[in-house]
Amino acid sequence: MNIALKNIADSDVTCSRCQACCCRMEVMIISDTGVPDRHVSVDEWGGETMLRLDDGWCSAVDRDTFLCTIYEHRPWICREFEMGSEECREEFNVIR
């Protein structure tokens, strides 16, 4: 499944140069996209988020390539987070 990018301004911010800034954010799982259980963290109230490892990054990110290992099954918010969007640029600037 491909999701078209919208309203992307010319930018120095690209996923290929970002090193997965957005993959360090807390991601709630609010719909069933098929995220494998090994990448899901469940809190004491039953809320599900993407598991983050000790380094703070999502457990599904390949640390060598910075690519998502479950791209076709990633959570909805990961599908909606657009490269170069205002939110993306904010995260990019926080990490730099």
N, C-alpha and C positions, 0 to 999 in steps of 0.2 A: 504494500500500500504506500503510495506517495502522497504527501500533502503539499499542495502548492504554497510557496512563500508569497506573502503579500506585502506591499508597501515597504520594500527593502531599499533603503537609500544606499548609494555607493558608500562603502565603509571599509575601514581597515579591520573590522571585526568579522572574522569568518570562522566557522567551526574548525577548519583545518589548521588555523593558527592559534586557537583559543585555549587548547589543552583542557577542554571539558569544564569550563567555569560553571555552567549551569548544572553540571553533574555533582556539584558540591552542595546544592540546595536540598532542603527537605522536600520530598515529593510524596504527597498523599496519593494513595491509590483509591480512586473513587468510581472506577468502572472496571469491568472485566475485560482486559486486553490479552490475558494469557501470561502475565508475568509469572515466571517460575517461582515456586514457593521458596527456593533457596535465596531469592533476592528480596523477600518480603519480611519486614519487621512488624510485629503485632504488639501494640501497647496493652496495658492492663485493662483498657476499656474496649478492646477489640478493634481499635483503629489501625489501619494498615498503611504503612509507608514503605518506600524503597529502603532496603537495608543499606546503611552506610557503614563502611569499615573504619578502623581506627584512624586512618588518614583523613577521614571526613568525606571521602568520595563515595559515590554510589557503587555498590558491589558489582554492578553490571558493566562498569567501564573497564575496558582493557587498559591497564596502566602503561603499556608500551606504545599503543597506537592512539589512545584516547578515543577509541570508537566504542559505541554501545554494542555489547555482545548479545543483546536481546532486542535489537532495533525493531524487528517486526512485531514484537510483543511488548514494547515499552508502554508505560502508563500514558493516559490521555494528556496530562499536563505536559509531558515531554513532547508529545505530538503538536501541541498548541504553542509551545515556546518557540518563537520565530527568531532565526538568526538575524542579527542586526536590529531587532526591535528595541524599543526603549528599555525594556526589562533586561534584555540580553546585554545591551551596552552598559547598563548599571552594574551588572554582575562582572562583566569584563573589566570595568574600571576598578571595582573593589579588589579583585584578585591581583591586578597589576600593581 
